[in-house]
Amino acid sequence: MTAEVVGRNLPAATSQPPGVPEGGAPGEEIAAALEQRLGCERFAVWFGQSLKIEVLPAEGTAAAWAVRLFHDPGFTGDWLRKTFSQDVREVAESVCGGQVDIHWQPLADVPPPPAGGQLNGSLSRPAARDRQQEGKASRRPRGAAPKQPRRRPKTERATARPSRADVRLDEFVVGASNRMAYAAAELATSRMGEISPVLLHGPTGVGKSHLLAAICSQAREQRPELTTLVLSAEQFTTNFLQALRGTGLPGFRRSCRSVDLLAIDDLQFFIGKRATLLELQSTVDSLHRAGKQIIFASDRDVEGLAGLGSELAGRLRGGITAAILPPDHDVRRGIVTGLASRRRLDLPEEVVGYLADHLTRHARELIGGVNRLEAASHMLGAPVTLDLAREALADLVRSSSRSLRLADIEKAVCTAFGLGAADLQNSRRSRAVNHPRMLAMFLARKHTGAALTEIGRYFGRRSHSTVIAAEKTVRKWMTTRADVVLADATWDVEQAIRRVEDALRAG
């Protein structure tokens, strides 16, 4: 827990909030519950290094307890109250077991430790008893027994659902589609600050945010003293603008620039936001000078981020960039198997293969498919079988398989092997072009409903017999696991086909 707690822990049984274990600190419990509610990173940004909490018996009101929060003067009390008042009140009432009064005060107003006491210790028994007796008359009618609200269960935090911050790097399924990105993540955690910034880029749903969170978890596990901060670009922008409108800019900068590892998702969101870009650039420069680690994720590569400006683009080029492609077949199988194992859901191999073969666009589809199978199995009280999977996932499979055109096949082959847009439609017969053209014809037969004559006409005005011969040739390559020349480079044929199909899924 990063928040400092000033809470006066009153030892008498009647003067301790009923939801706090005997001898525990109510202020510390409130801080812990607030951190759980807001999330570790958000709590650290706004409260972590400056929040102090004091819990005392309330006087002159119907509430049993008064909770005072002493905030950093860098943040305006009005803004903190408006933004977090409801969260603080609900958390404090849950911990204290009843109605509370919330007071926000400047940090300078923190009271000194009581004479003869310790900062987080307890008042003397007479003093505690006197203060408790002074507030009795105003808190309840004469002769009424004190209300003893329900205690907060001790196991509540232990049984909380795992958050994104709990993911581990060794749980990330690695394959041809993301191996470079995974290697960059390992370097970032093992050699903090040496290779910075790291840019992970790829389309939606390929695991960029998952990998960011896993990097931070791994870094904290290896070196618990590290301070990490994970933000989306939108959160960074919102927090910056709120700090700018108030008096909280120094505190905002301190929260972002004092960390050992800063991870920001959706970097492309900053394009066109001039003021925020200047702040981001200053933050990056500050962390870079201090030898800290910076990691970004984006839906495009450095060339597509030109709108961020030459300075930031130069920083990105000076680090390491790594693409994450849509998951290939092996990765999709690994995602399904790992998720089923964590859920303790028994999936036969043929069901795992069915998911990997038919939900091919991104990992979220696979997660949704496993969720659907788990719900169907629970509803029917029956184990998951291939027939059940086909029935339960029919609509997901239909929506996943979009209609492809010959132009899509051509674009994917050209993208995968660096060919020009017109190369597959000309009459050249060199292997560098002829082999990719045959592969395109094979994939057109596999993924489109186009007729043989239509395919032949599209790819260089060839006859339908040429298309049939191309399909037979590619199947022979696959049977013999041959190496083929594609655009002046030699490829394993199955690897080449996967590369094109990944490009098709990415659109």
N, C-alpha and C positions, 0 to 999 in steps of 0.2 A: 504494500500500500504506500503510495507516494505522498498522500496528503498528511500533513502534520495535524495531530489532534490535541486540542487543549481541554477536552472534556473532563469535568470534575466528577470523578467516580465515587459516588456517595455509597459508603459501605453498608449502611443499614438496609435491611430487606425492604422496608417500606419506602425507601428513598432511591431505589434503583429502578429504572424503567423495566417493566415486567417482561419485555421481549428480549432483554439482554442477560446472558448467563451471569451468575453471581461472580463478582470480581471483574467482570468485563468492562470495557470502556464504551459507553453509549455513543460518544463521538466517533470512535473508530468503527463501530458497527454501522453507523449512518454513512460514513465515508466509503466503507466496503460495499454497502448495498447500492450507493449512488454510482460507484464505479461499475458495478455489475449492470445496472440499468442503462447507463449511457454508453457502455463499452470502454475498454481500457484506453484506446487511443483518443477518443473524444474527451474522456475524463482528464487525461493527461494534458491535452491542449488547453482546456479552460480552467482546470482546478489543480492539476497534479502537484505543482511545486509551490503553490501559494495558499491553498485552502486551509483554514483552521476552523475547528468546530468546538463549540462549548455547549454542554447540555446541563441545565439547571432546573430546579422546580420553578414553575411559573407562579407569578404573584399578581393578584388583582384581576385575574381572568378566569374563564371557565376551563381553560386548558390546564392539563396536569404538568406539562413540561414546556420549557422555553429552549429553543434551539437557536444558537447564534452562529452565524457563518461570517468569518472575517476574511474578506476577499482582498486580492491584490489591488492596490489603488490604480494600477495600470488599466484595469477594466472598470467600467462604470457600474455602480451598484444598480442603477435603473435597468441597464441592459441585462445584467445577470438575473435580476429578479424577474424581468419579463420573460426571459428565455427558459430559465430552469426552476422557477418558483414551484410549479406544479409537481415536477419530478422530486424536488427536495422535500416538499410537504408529504407526498405519498410515501416516500422512503422513510422519513422521520417518524411518521405515524405508525408505519409497520414495525419499525424497530422499537419505538417507545410504547407501543401498545395502546395508543389513545390519541386524543386531540392534542396538538402542539401549537405553540406560537413560533413563527419563524421570523428571525431578525437578521438583516444583512448590515454589517458594519465594516468600516475601513480596517485594514490590517493594523494600522497604528493604534487602534483601540483595544488590541488584545490585552487582557488583564495579566499582570504578573502572577507567577505561581504563588499560591497561598503560603503564608509564613510557616516554616517548618514542614512544608509539603514539597512534593515533586511535581514537575510539569504534567506528567501523565499519571500521577499518583492519586491519593485520596485525601480529602479533608479529614481533620481530626473528628472523632465520633461526636463530641459535644457540638462542634460547629455545624456538622452536617445535620444533627438532630435539631438544633435551634432553627436552621434555615428551613428544614422540612416542616417544623411546627408552625413557623410564621406564615407559610402559605396555605395551611390546611383550611382555615376559615373561608378564604376567598375562593378555594377550588371546589368546595362541595357544601351543601347545607349542613347545618349543625346536626350532629347525631348520625349522619348518613355514613355508611361504611364505605371505605375507599374502593373504587372500581378496580378490578383486576382483569384487564383485557387479556385476550388470547396471546400466548407466547408465540414468537416467530420460530418455526421449526429450525433446529440446528442443521438439518441436512439439506436445507433448501438450496444453498449454493453448490453443494457437492453433486446434486442431481440435476443441475441445470443442463439444458441442451447444449452440446458443443457448439462453439461459435467459429467463424471463419478464422479467428486468430489461433484456433487449436490445430489447424492442419499442419502436417509434417512434410518436410521435403522428401523423405524416403517413401512417402505414400504416393508421390506423384508418378503416374505411369509414363515411362519413357519409351520412345520409339523413334523411328526415322523422322516423324513429323515435328518433333520437339527436342531432339537430342542436343542441338546446339544451344538452345535456350536453357536447358537443364544444366549444361556445362557452365554457362555463364552464371547461373544461380549459385552453383557450387563454388565458383571462384569468388563471387561477391561475398559469400559467407565465410570462406576460409581465409581470404586475404582482404579484409575490410579496408576500403579506401584506396587500395592500390590500383584497381581497375574501376574507375568511376567517371561518369555515370554509366549505368547499364540500361539499355533500352530493349525491352521485350515487345515485339510487335506481331500482330496477327489479327484475323477477323474475329467477330464476336463469338463467344462460346468455346474457344479453344483452350482455355485454362490460364489466361494471363493473370487475372486477379487471384486465382488459387495459388499460382506460383509466387506472386508478390507476398501473400500472407505466409506461405511456407518458408520463404527466405527469411522473413522477420522472425518467425518462430524458431528456425534453425539457429539464427544468429544469437537469439536470447538464450537458447539451450546451451550453446557452446560457451557463451560468455554472459552469465546472468547480470553482470553489472552494466551491460549496454543499455542505452536508451534508444528505442525505436519508435517511429511514428509512421503510420500508414494512413494516407488520405486519398480520396478521389480528387480529381481536379476541381470538381464542383464544390466539394467541401473546402478546399484551399481558397477558392475564389470567394465563397460566401463568408468564411471566417475573416478573410482579409478585408472585404468591404464593410463588414460589421465593425471590425476594429478601426477602420479608417473613419467611419462616421462618428464613432465615439472617441474615447481617449485611450483605446486599448492597443494601438499599433506597437508600442514597445513590448508589451506582453505577447502579442501574436508573433512578433519576430523572434523573441526569446524562445517561444515554444517550438518554433520550426528550426531555428539555427543552433540550438544547444543539443540536438540529438546526435547520436552516433550513426544512425541509419535512417534516412528519409526515403519512403516509397510513395510514389504518386501514380495513381491509376488514371487512365483516359487522358493522356497528355494532349491529345488533339483538341480537347475542350478549351484550351487556352488560346487557340488561334483567334485573332481579332479582338482580344481583350487586352488593350494596350497597357492600362495601369497594372493589371494583375500580372501581365508578362514581365513588366519591369521589376515587380516585387519578386516574382519567381526567379528571374535572372540574378537578382541580388542575393537571394537565398542560396541558389546553386553556387555562385561565386564564393560566398561565405563558407559554405560547407566544404567546397573543393579546396580552399586555402587551408582549412583546418584538417585536411586529410580524412574527411568523413565519407561514408558510402551513400551514394544516391542511386536509386533505381526507379525507372519510369516504365510504364506500360502504355501502349498506344495501338490503335487499330490500323496504323500505317507506318511505313518505314521513314527513315530520316528525310529522303527526298520528298515524301508526301507531307512533311512537317515544315516546309519552307516558310509558312506563315508565322512560325514562332520567332523568326528573325535570325540573322546570320550568326550572332554571338551564341545563342543557345544551340542552334544547329551545329555550330563548330564544336561546342562542348560535347554534344552527342557523338559526333564523328571521332572525337578524341578518346572516347570510352570504348564500349563494345556494344554492338547491336546484334540481336539474334531473333530470327523469325520463329513463330509457332504456327504451323500449318494446321488445317483441320485434321483431326485424329485419323491416322491410317488404321487398317484393319486390326493389326496387332494391338495398337493402343486402345482401340474401341473394346476389344475383348478384355484387355487388362482393366479398363475402367469398370466394366460391368462386373467382372469377377471380384475386384476389390470392394466395390460398393455392396455387392451381395454378401461378401464375407463380413463386412462391418455391420450389416443389418441382420446377420445370421439367417439369411434367406437362402434356401437350398435351390440352386438353379442348375438343371442338367446341362451338360456341355452343348447339346443341340439348341437349347434355349439361348445360351450365351452367344452361340454362333448366329442364331436368328436375329438377335438384337444388333450384333455387330454388322451383319450383312444389310440390314434394312433401315436402321436409324443411323445415317451416315453423315449428317451435316455438322453436328457439333456435340460436345459432351452433355449439354443440357438435355438434348433429346434422349440420350441414353439414361440419364438420371430420371427423367420423367417416365421412361419406359419401365425401369426397375420399380419406381413408385407405383405405377399402374399394376404391375404384376403382383407386388406385395399386397396391394389393396384387394385385388381380385381373389388371390389365394385366401386372404383373411375372410372375405365376404362368403366365399363358397365353402370354406373349411376343407379345402383340398390342396394337395401339393401342386406346384407349378409344373406343367407339362408343355410340350411343343404346341399341342392343339389349343390349350388354354391361352398360350402366348399369342398365337395367331388370331384368336378371337378377341382377346383383350386389347391388342395393339393394332387392330386393323385400321382404325382412323389415323393413328400416329404414323403408321407405315405409308398410308396414302398421302398424307400431307408432306412426308419427308421426301418422297420421290417426285420431284418437280419435272415437268416436261422439258426435255432438252431438244435443241435444234442443231442442225448441221453446223451452223455458225458458232454455236457454243463449243462443239467438238474441235473445230478448227482453232478457235481462240485458245482453248486449254492446251492443245498440243504445241502451238506456237509459244505460249507462255512458259510451258514446262521445259522446252528445249531451246529457247532463245531464237526462234525462227521469225522471219518477217511475215507480215500479214498476208502477202500474196504468194509465199513460197509453195504452199500446198496446192495451189490452183494452177501453177505453171506446168510446162511440159518437161522440165528438167528430170533427168533419170539418175543423177548421182545418188550414191547410197545415203549421203548426208540429208537428202531431201526425200528420196524414194522410200526409205524405211519409215520415217515419220508419217508419210502419206499413207502407207499401208496400215500403220497403227491407227491412224485417224479413221480409215475405212472400217477397220475391225471394231473400233469403239462406236462408230456411227451405227453399225449393225446391232451392237449390244445395247446401246442406250437410247436409240431413237426408233421411231416406226417408219423411217423413210424407206422407200423402195430402192432396189438395187440400182435401177437406171438413174434415179434421183441422186444417189450417193456418187455414182460414177461421174455424172454430169457436173456435180458441185466440185469434186476434187480433180480438176484438170480435164474435163470432158472425156472421161474414159468410159468404156463399155461396162455393162453389168458383169460380164465374165471377168473383167479385171478386178472388180470388187470381190467376187467369189474367190479368185486366186489369192487376193490379199488376205482375206479372212483365213483361208487354209494355211497360208504361210505363217501368219501370226500364231495360230494354234499350234503349228509345228514347233515354232520357237518356244512356246510355253511348255510343250511336252518334253522337249530336249533341254529345257532351261538354258537356252542359248544366249550368248552375248550378242547384241546388235548395235550397229552404228547409227546413232541418232544425232544429227546436227554436229558432226565431227567429233563426237565423244562416244565411248563404248559404254553400254548400259546392260545390266541384267534385265531381261525382258519383263519379268514380273515387277521389278522395282520401277521400270519405266511406266508400266500401265498404272501402278499405284500413284505415281507422281501426277500423271494426267488426270486420273479420277479425283485426286485431292484438289487439283486446280478446278475441276468441274464443280465440286462441292463448294469451294470457296466463291464460286460465281465469277 
